[in-house]
Amino acid sequence: MLIPIPSSDFDPTETAVPWQVLVARGHTVKFATPDGQPGRADDRMLTGRGLGVLAPMMKADANGRDAYAQMAQSPAFLHPGRHAAQGPEGFDGLLLPGGHAPGMKPYLESRELQALVAATFAQGKPVGAICHGVVLAARASDAHGKSVLHGRRTTALTRQMELMAWALTALWLGRYYRTYPVTVQDEVSAALARPDDFVTGPVSTRRDTPSSLDAGFTVRDGNYLSARWPGDAHRFANEFAAMLGQG
């Protein structure tokens, strides 16, 4: 399993919970960063710094923080490969975590990673994407110049979720929750064959846990699995691990 991440600002829960679940099921997980140095998660999502009274609701919960603490000490995380050195022949599944802070932009805009995603889809290997990770997938083009998600059903961070988080914090955090002027849902939807292929799922602020996977939401289309936000991470991770087992 390969999990490419940026140098900074990736979401800790969306990265660490899948790592934790996959390793627990016996999968080998490796990481890749732009320079081969360990990445750094979005500190605000770990500590709640600057979120004020909203911190308990918006930062990573205890499950996500504990998973991140374990992952951050793992040899695979401490010794990642480089993005440029990765090819689909080197792994059996690809997982694309998200995050919304500015450090995510080089990851989402990386031509190297977009090419890697496209090659992985072309080989029919399992791909999982959560939150802004779906933007990276949507920006990857197939041999015909269309997004690899064209003709597939997917979810991602919904417009409602993104704009609500921004509205609640914009007064003091500015555009922290708005990675781009266009929302994730709008950009991803524009890459799909039909608007209805973007599935928002139920409205909920409840996060899933290892013992309450039903609280999460995912969309599967063949060997592609997507989810919306950290609150879907446990269900997303377990369903992706099941996909690998079926392969």
N, C-alpha and C positions, 0 to 999 in steps of 0.2 A: 504494500500500500504506500502511495506517495501523497503527502500533504504539502503542497507548496504554500508558503506564507510570505508576506512582505517583511521588510526589515523592522517595521514598527506598526503599531496600531491595529493589528488584527484582533478580533474578538476572542477573549480567552475561553469562554464557554463553547463557542462553535468550533474551536480547534481542539480543546483538551478533552471534552466529553467524548467525541468520536475516537480520539486516540485511546482513551481509557477503555472504552468498550471493545475496540478492535484488538488491543493488546490482551485484554482479559480473555478474549475468544481465541487466542493463539496466533493472531496475524502479526507479521512483521511490518512495522510502520516506520517509514523514513520521511524526513523533512527536507525541504529545499528552500533556500533564500537567495536573494539576488547576488550576494557576495560570499556565500558559504559560511557566514557568521550567524550565531543564534539570533533569532528574531525576538522582538519585545512586544508583548501584548499592549493593548490600550490600557494605560495605567488607570484612567478614570473608571473604566469598567471593572477593574479589580478593587479599587479603593473607595469609589464613590466620591472622590475629590471633586468639588465644584458642583455636585448635584444637589447639595443642601438636603431639604426634607424629602426630596424625591429619591435619594440614594438607595434606600432599602428596596424600592420598586424597580429602579433602572439599572443598578450595577449587577454584576454577576452574583448569583445566589451562592449559598454555601457549597452546593454540589459542584458548581462551575469553578469556584475558587479552589476547592480541594483538588479537583482534577487537574487544574492548571499547575498547582504547586508540585504535584507528582510529575507531570509532563516536563516541567521546566528543569527538573533534575535528571531526566532520563538521558542516556548517552546519545540516543538518536536525535533528540532536540538540541543537545549541546554541540553536536557535530553534524550539521546539515550539509547536504550537497548544494551545488549552485543551480539556479534555474536553467542556465544555458547548457548544463551538462545532462539534463534529463531527457529521456526519450521513452515512448510508450512500451518499448521492449523491456524496460527496466522495472516494471511494476505490473500488478494484476488489477489494480483499481486506483482511481484518482479521486481525491476528496478536496473540494474547494470551499474553505471557510470564508466567512465574511468579516465585516467590521465597517465602521462608517467614518472614523476620524481621518484627518488628511494623509497620514502615512499609508493609507490603503490605495491611494491613487496610482502610484507606480506599479502596484500589483495588478490593479484592474486594467491598466492601460498597457501592460507589458505585451509586446508582440511575441516574445519568446513563449510566454505562458499561453497566449491565445493559440499559437501554433501547436503547442503541446496538447491543449484541450481538443483542438480539431483532430489531431492525429489519434488521440485516445478514442474519440467518438467514432472515427473512421474504422478503427480496429474492433469496435463493438465491445470494448471493455467497460466495466461498471464505472460510472461517474456519479458522484454525489456533490451537490452544491447547496449551500444554505445562505440565506440573506443576500449580501452583496456578492457572494461567490457566484450567484446566478448571473450577475452582470458580466463577470468574466466569461462565463459560458456563452452568454448571448452575443458577446463581441467576437467570439471565435467563428471563423468562416469555413464552410466546407469547400469541396472542389468546385462547386458551382457558384461560389461567391455569396451564398446565403448563410445565415447563422446556423450553427449546428442544432439550435433549438427550433428552427423553422420546421413546422409539422409535428412538433412534440407539445405535450401538455406540461406545464410547470407551475410552480409557485415561487415566491421570493418575498422579500420584505414588501408588505403591501403599502399602497399610497396612504391609507388611513393611519397605519402604524408609524410610518416615517414622519408624516406631517404632525401627528399628535406629539411625538417625542420632541420635534423641533419647536412646536408652539409652546410646550410646557417649559422649555429651557432657553428660548431664543433671547430673552431679555438680558441674560448674563453670559450665555455661552455662544451667542451668535449663531453661526451656521454649523456648529459642531455636529448636529444630527443630519445635516444636508450635505452629503458628499458632493453632489452635483446639483445644478439648478433643476434638472429633470429628475423626477422621482424614480426609484428603482422599478416600480411597477410599470411606469410609462415607458421607460427605455426597454425593458424586457419585452413588454407587450408589442412594441414596434418591430421586434425581431421575429415574432411568431407568425404563423400562417393565418391565424384567426384570433381576434380579441378574446374569444371565449376559451382559448387555450391557456390563458392565465387564470389560475384558480386561487381565489383569495382565502378560502377556508373560513371557518367560523370566527366571529369576533370574540376575542378572549385576551385577558391580561394575565391569565394563570399560566405558570410555567410547568412543564412536565418534570418528572423526577424518575429515578430508577424504578420506583414502585408504582408510578402513575403515568405510564406511557401514553394512555388515551388522551391526556391533556395536550399532547403535542399534535402537530398536523404535518403531513407530508403528501407529496404527489409523486407517484411512480409512473414512468412511461418507458417500458422496456428495461434497458440497463441503465436508465437515468433516474435518479432520485433527487428531489428538491424539498427544501423546507424554508420557513419564513424568517425566524429569529431565534435568539438563544433559548426561548421558551419551548422550542421544538427539538432541541438538540439531542435529548435522550432517545426519543422515538426515532429521529433521523438516524442516529448512530446505530441503534439496534436493527433497524430495517436495512441499513446499508450493509451491516455485517451479515445479515441473512442473505442479501443479494450475492455477496462474495461466496458464501457457502454454496449457493445454488450453482454458481459458475464453476 
